[in-house]
Amino acid sequence: MDVAINSANHIVDTFGPNSKEKRIQIPGHEEIELSLIKLAKLCKEINTSPYVDKANDYIDRAAFFLEARGHD
């Protein structure tokens, strides 16, 4: 779980919309969005901090990738 959380946190910290510090790049495969959503769901099921606190960040980043896909 810690490896998945660290990887997802790195994605959230590295990629994103409208920020000088974040890359506006879209991954080549859709698995990253699926993984972020599944991890967010698991974090909400655990229902303890810090897991539940990060779940919305994972959902937001997956939504960003989905919205940006096809517009590059």
Protein Blocks (a to p, Z undefined) as FASTA:
>chain_A
ZZmmmmmmmmmmmgcchifkbccdddfbfklmmmmmmmmmmmmmnopafklmmmmmmmmm
mmmmmmmgopZZ
